[in-house]
Amino acid sequence: MKKIRYIPYGYTVRNGNTVIERKEADVIREIFEAYIQGSSLKAIAEELTGRKIPYSEKTDIWDKARIARIIDNAKYIGDGDYDPIVDETIYETAVNLKTARQRNTCEKNCEAINLLRGYVRCAKCGAPMRRRVSNKHRVRESWMCTNDMCGFLIRISDTQLLEKINVLMNRLICNTKLLIPRPHKRQDMSPAVQKINNEICRELEQDCPNEALIIEKTVSMASQMYRESEAKLNIAASIARKRAEMMIPQDELQITYFTDLISYITLDDGGRLTLHTKTDTEIGDEENASDQNPEKNGNSH
């Protein structure tokens, strides 16, 4: 096994000839079979990494890119310099399946990005953000604040944006306590409640108080106090947690999960992203993407 690979995984050089490396060839066949059976690139990579299957003398870490390169490599069906490791039919089945999955993923991503147009807000001023695309920049996609007085702009690719959201959604699904709102500081009687209370007091001061009116005002005051209390929010949080507990972590953003639990998202400096849930909690992304620098209006649009 080479420390650095100059020939494809699955082959080695003996006596100056390129020949099949048996153990690696078994892994190649396993990869093709698992992919055809429905495993994702990520799942296959995690399985091989978990089993500590060496890729080279330097690493036994596998990732999606390595698995994808193996599936795309036509040398595995033989091309003169390399003996065949997998049957041509198996190879073509895997490649066609990969193309179909990529197309499906692209369609899902487009659907998700279209949905997000109504969810993304500026973390600096709270105004909606508008997606822009420009071929003049390495990162084509950007989101710009619609508030002219703010003008905040952040460059972040659609792929990275969706991945960030999915990471936070999976964190939420795995820890539904994140949906529980923090208790607010207890406040004195609100102006609305105080007004109704004063009306009740004035009526009680009358020589012949209107009992029906007092009951009506009392019910009205109780309703107002309930609306201002955290009871309604706590009930919503309980329902949301039950819903989240039925969800499972996803490799790709599940739109229905997102719309069930999230009110909106905010984008901030460095591509930091925060999910704002329907139960008034926040799940933040502390990762600072150094290659995504916010730009002010007029700098690089």
C-alpha positions as CSV (number, residue, x, y, z in Angstrom):
1,M,0.0,0.0,0.0
2,K,1.4,3.4,-1.0
3,K,1.8,6.3,1.4
4,I,0.7,8.6,-1.5
5,R,-1.4,7.1,-4.3
6,Y,-0.2,7.5,-7.8
7,I,-2.5,4.7,-9.1
8,P,-6.1,4.1,-8.3
9,Y,-7.2,2.4,-5.1
10,G,-7.6,-1.3,-5.7
11,Y,-4.3,-1.6,-7.6
12,T,-0.6,-2.0,-6.8
13,V,2.7,-2.3,-8.6
14,R,4.6,-5.6,-8.5
15,N,7.7,-6.3,-10.6
16,G,7.0,-3.1,-12.6
17,N,3.4,-4.2,-13.5
18,T,0.1,-2.8,-12.3
19,V,-1.9,-5.6,-10.7
20,I,-5.0,-5.9,-8.6
21,E,-4.5,-5.6,-4.8
22,R,-6.9,-8.2,-3.6
23,K,-8.0,-6.7,-0.2
24,E,-8.6,-3.3,-1.8
25,A,-10.4,-4.8,-4.7
26,D,-12.8,-6.4,-2.2
27,V,-13.5,-3.0,-0.8
28,I,-14.1,-1.6,-4.3
29,R,-16.7,-4.3,-4.9
30,E,-18.3,-3.6,-1.5
31,I,-18.5,0.1,-2.3
32,F,-20.3,-0.5,-5.6
33,E,-22.7,-3.1,-4.1
34,A,-23.6,-0.8,-1.2
35,Y,-24.2,2.2,-3.4
36,I,-26.4,0.2,-5.7
37,Q,-28.3,-1.2,-2.7
38,G,-29.2,2.4,-1.7
39,S,-26.4,3.5,0.7
40,S,-25.3,7.2,0.3
41,L,-21.7,8.3,-0.4
42,K,-21.6,9.6,3.1
43,A,-22.9,6.4,4.7
44,I,-20.4,4.3,2.8
45,A,-17.5,6.6,3.8
46,E,-18.6,6.5,7.5
47,E,-18.8,2.7,7.4
48,L,-15.3,2.3,6.0
49,T,-13.9,4.8,8.4
50,G,-15.6,3.2,11.3
51,R,-14.1,-0.1,10.4
52,K,-10.7,1.5,10.0
53,I,-10.2,0.3,6.5
54,P,-7.0,1.9,5.3
55,Y,-7.1,4.1,2.2
56,S,-3.3,4.4,2.2
57,E,-0.5,4.0,4.7
58,K,-1.1,7.5,5.9
59,T,-4.8,7.4,6.5
60,D,-7.9,5.3,7.1
61,I,-10.3,8.2,6.9
62,W,-12.8,8.1,4.0
63,D,-15.1,10.8,2.8
64,K,-17.8,11.3,0.2
65,A,-15.3,12.6,-2.4
66,R,-13.2,9.5,-2.3
67,I,-16.2,7.2,-2.6
68,A,-17.5,9.3,-5.5
69,R,-14.1,9.1,-7.3
70,I,-14.1,5.3,-7.0
71,I,-17.6,5.0,-8.5
72,D,-16.7,7.4,-11.3
73,N,-13.5,5.6,-12.2
74,A,-13.9,3.6,-15.4
75,K,-10.6,1.9,-14.9
76,Y,-12.3,-0.6,-12.6
77,I,-14.0,-2.3,-15.6
78,G,-10.5,-2.6,-17.2
79,D,-8.9,-0.5,-19.9
80,G,-5.8,-2.3,-21.0
81,D,-3.4,-1.0,-18.4
82,Y,-5.7,-2.0,-15.5
83,D,-7.4,-5.4,-15.0
84,P,-11.1,-5.3,-14.3
85,I,-12.3,-5.3,-10.7
86,V,-16.1,-4.8,-11.2
87,D,-18.4,-6.0,-13.9
88,E,-19.3,-3.4,-16.6
89,T,-23.0,-3.7,-15.9
90,I,-22.4,-3.0,-12.2
91,Y,-20.2,0.0,-13.0
92,E,-22.8,1.5,-15.4
93,T,-25.6,0.9,-12.9
94,A,-23.7,2.7,-10.1
95,V,-22.7,5.6,-12.4
96,N,-26.3,6.1,-13.7
97,L,-27.6,5.9,-10.2
98,K,-25.1,8.5,-9.0
99,T,-26.2,10.9,-11.9
100,A,-29.8,10.4,-11.0
101,R,-29.2,11.1,-7.4
102,Q,-27.2,14.2,-8.2
103,R,-30.0,15.5,-10.4
104,N,-32.6,14.8,-7.7
105,T,-30.4,16.5,-5.1
106,C,-30.0,19.5,-7.4
107,E,-33.8,19.7,-7.8
108,K,-34.3,19.4,-4.0
109,N,-31.7,22.2,-3.4
110,C,-33.5,24.5,-5.9
111,E,-36.8,23.8,-4.1
112,A,-35.2,24.5,-0.7
113,I,-33.5,27.7,-1.9
114,N,-36.8,29.0,-3.4
115,L,-38.4,28.3,0.0
116,L,-35.7,30.2,1.9
117,R,-36.3,33.4,-0.1
118,G,-39.1,34.1,2.4
119,Y,-37.2,33.0,5.5
120,V,-33.8,34.8,5.4
121,R,-33.4,38.0,7.4
122,C,-30.5,40.3,8.2
123,A,-29.0,39.7,11.6
124,K,-28.0,43.4,11.9
125,C,-31.3,45.1,11.3
126,G,-33.9,42.4,10.9
127,A,-35.0,43.3,7.4
128,P,-35.6,40.5,4.8
129,M,-32.6,39.6,2.6
130,R,-32.6,39.0,-1.1
131,R,-30.6,36.3,-2.9
132,R,-28.3,37.5,-5.7
133,V,-26.2,35.5,-8.2
134,S,-23.1,36.9,-9.9
135,N,-20.5,35.1,-12.1
136,K,-17.9,37.7,-11.3
137,H,-17.1,36.1,-7.9
138,R,-15.7,32.8,-6.7
139,V,-18.8,32.3,-4.6
140,R,-21.6,33.1,-7.0
141,E,-24.4,33.4,-4.6
142,S,-25.0,36.1,-2.0
143,W,-27.7,37.5,0.2
144,M,-28.2,41.2,0.5
145,C,-30.3,43.2,3.1
146,T,-33.2,44.9,1.5
147,N,-32.9,47.8,4.0
148,D,-31.0,50.5,2.0
149,M,-29.8,52.1,5.3
150,C,-28.2,48.8,6.2
151,G,-26.9,47.3,2.9
152,F,-25.4,44.2,4.6
153,L,-24.2,41.6,2.1
154,I,-22.8,38.1,2.7
155,R,-21.5,35.7,0.1
156,I,-22.4,32.1,0.9
157,S,-23.0,29.3,-1.6
158,D,-26.3,27.6,-1.8
159,T,-24.7,24.3,-0.9
160,Q,-23.0,25.7,2.2
161,L,-26.1,27.5,3.3
162,L,-28.2,24.4,3.1
163,E,-25.6,22.3,4.8
164,K,-25.4,24.8,7.7
165,I,-29.2,24.8,8.1
166,N,-29.3,21.0,8.0
167,V,-26.5,20.7,10.7
168,L,-28.6,23.0,13.0
169,M,-31.8,21.2,12.2
170,N,-30.2,17.8,13.1
171,R,-28.9,19.4,16.3
172,L,-32.4,20.5,17.1
173,I,-33.9,17.0,16.3
174,C,-31.3,15.3,18.5
175,N,-31.9,17.7,21.4
176,T,-35.6,18.8,21.4
177,K,-35.0,20.7,24.6
178,L,-33.6,23.5,22.4
179,L,-37.3,24.2,21.6
180,I,-38.1,25.1,25.2
181,P,-38.3,28.9,25.5
182,R,-36.5,30.6,28.3
183,P,-38.8,32.1,31.0
184,H,-39.2,35.8,30.6
185,K,-38.7,38.2,33.5
186,R,-41.9,38.6,35.4
187,Q,-43.5,42.0,34.6
188,D,-46.0,44.2,36.4
189,M,-49.6,44.5,35.2
190,S,-49.6,45.6,31.5
191,P,-51.4,48.8,30.4
192,A,-54.1,46.7,28.7
193,V,-54.7,44.6,31.9
194,Q,-54.5,47.7,34.1
195,K,-57.1,49.5,32.0
196,I,-59.6,46.6,32.3
197,N,-58.9,46.4,36.1
198,N,-59.6,50.1,36.5
199,E,-62.9,49.7,34.7
200,I,-63.9,46.9,37.1
201,C,-62.9,49.0,40.1
202,R,-64.9,52.0,38.9
203,E,-67.9,49.8,38.4
204,L,-67.5,48.3,41.9
205,E,-67.6,51.8,43.3
206,Q,-71.1,52.4,41.9
207,D,-74.0,52.3,44.3
208,C,-75.5,49.5,42.2
209,P,-72.7,47.7,40.4
210,N,-73.6,45.9,37.2
211,E,-72.8,42.3,38.1
212,A,-73.0,41.1,34.5
213,L,-70.6,43.8,33.3
214,I,-68.1,43.0,36.1
215,I,-68.2,39.3,35.1
216,E,-67.6,40.3,31.5
217,K,-64.7,42.5,32.3
218,T,-63.2,39.9,34.7
219,V,-63.3,37.3,31.9
220,S,-61.8,39.9,29.5
221,M,-59.0,40.6,31.9
222,A,-58.3,37.0,32.4
223,S,-58.1,36.4,28.7
224,Q,-55.7,39.3,28.3
225,M,-53.5,38.0,31.1
226,Y,-53.4,34.6,29.4
227,R,-52.5,36.2,26.0
228,E,-49.6,38.0,27.8
229,S,-48.5,34.9,29.7
230,E,-46.1,32.2,28.6
231,A,-48.7,29.5,28.8
232,K,-49.6,29.7,25.1
233,L,-45.9,29.6,24.1
234,N,-45.2,26.7,26.5
235,I,-48.1,24.7,24.9
236,A,-46.7,25.5,21.4
237,A,-43.2,24.3,22.6
238,S,-44.7,21.1,23.9
239,I,-46.4,20.4,20.6
240,A,-43.3,21.3,18.7
241,R,-41.1,19.0,20.8
242,K,-43.5,16.1,20.2
243,R,-43.3,16.8,16.5
244,A,-39.5,17.0,16.6
245,E,-39.2,13.8,18.5
246,M,-40.8,12.0,15.6
247,M,-38.2,13.3,13.2
248,I,-34.9,11.7,12.4
249,P,-31.6,13.4,11.4
250,Q,-31.2,13.8,7.7
251,D,-28.2,13.9,5.3
252,E,-30.0,16.7,3.3
253,L,-32.3,19.4,4.5
254,Q,-35.9,18.1,4.9
255,I,-38.1,21.0,3.9
256,T,-41.2,19.8,5.8
257,Y,-39.1,19.5,9.0
258,F,-37.8,23.1,8.5
259,T,-41.3,24.6,7.9
260,D,-42.7,22.7,10.9
261,L,-40.3,24.1,13.4
262,I,-38.6,27.3,12.0
263,S,-40.0,30.8,11.8
264,Y,-37.1,32.4,10.0
265,I,-33.3,32.4,9.8
266,T,-30.7,35.2,10.2
267,L,-27.4,35.7,8.5
268,D,-24.5,37.5,10.1
269,D,-20.8,38.3,9.7
270,G,-18.7,35.4,8.5
271,G,-21.7,33.4,7.3
272,R,-22.9,32.8,10.8
273,L,-26.4,31.5,10.7
274,T,-29.1,31.3,13.4
275,L,-32.4,29.4,13.3
276,H,-35.3,31.2,15.0
277,T,-37.9,28.6,16.0
278,K,-41.6,28.9,16.2
279,T,-41.2,28.6,20.0
280,D,-39.1,31.8,20.2
281,T,-35.8,30.0,20.7
282,E,-32.5,30.4,18.7
283,I,-30.1,27.7,17.5
284,G,-26.9,29.4,16.4
285,D,-24.0,28.4,14.2
286,E,-20.8,29.5,15.8
287,E,-18.6,28.4,12.9
288,N,-16.9,31.4,11.3
289,A,-16.3,30.8,7.6
290,S,-13.2,32.8,6.9
291,D,-13.7,32.8,3.1
292,Q,-17.0,34.5,3.4
293,N,-16.4,38.2,4.2
294,P,-19.4,40.5,4.5
295,E,-19.4,43.4,2.1
296,K,-21.1,46.6,2.3
297,N,-23.4,47.9,-0.4
298,G,-21.4,49.1,-3.4
299,N,-18.2,47.2,-2.7
300,S,-18.6,44.1,-4.8
301,H,-22.1,43.7,-6.1
